[in-house]
Amino acid sequence: MKLAASTSTGELGSHRNEVSSGKLGCAPRPALLSLSRAERSDLERLAQHHPTGLARRAQLILARTDGYTLKTIGRRFGVHPDTVRRWLVRYGSRGLAGLRHGNLGKSRNLVFDTPIREEIRRRANTDPTVLGEPFSSWSLIKLRDHLMRREVVHTISHESLRQILRTDPPQRYWRMPRGG
């Protein structure tokens, strides 16, 4: 795989110079990729016969080698151009292994024991002002921040909170969704 810069401009199908702009604060832009036949064949095989995430990332790399801009690729795949850039950089540095998701095989799921879950539910059903907070209704983010500040938990995601509270939804002191 070789990086190649081109000088013509355009949006679809034409090459555009994506070499680093040299401006402070700007991330380097990946140059166009030039693949060997074997590399292209491997990517095409991944794009057609592998799980969705891996196939999409292979298609993203192939689109870049075909000359599409980061913005165009992002629009086509429904991701931000920075995401396109990140996968191109990973592929450029690690090849096909760089297209596998970084968390593959590493579970970060934390298991909270029953007393911790009960304490989370108790606080979720308590007026935040009683617990010393300057607001009168909870959101998942506010509850998460409160639990970590008060050292009920070391860390917890708002999605984990949502799952814990789903089994016994709080009735009061919660910001209601619009229209509800």
Sequence and secondary structure as in RCSB ss.txt:
>XXXX:A:sequence
MKLAASTSTGELGSHRNEVSSGKLGCAPRPALLSLSRAERSDLERLAQHHPTGLARRAQLILARTDGYTLKTIGR
RFGVHPDTVRRWLVRYGSRGLAGLRHGNLGKSRNLVFDTPIREEIRRRANTDPTVLGEPFSSWSLIKLRDHLMRR
EVVHTISHESLRQILRTDPPQRYWRMPRGG
>XXXX:A:secstr
 EEE      SSSS    S    TT      EEE  HHHHHHHHHHHHHS HHHHHHHHHHHHHHTT  HHHHHH
HHTS HHHHHHHHHHHHHHGGGGGS TTTT        HHHHHHHHHHHTS TTTTT S SSB HHHHHHHHHHT
TS S   HHHHHHHHHTS   SSB   TT 
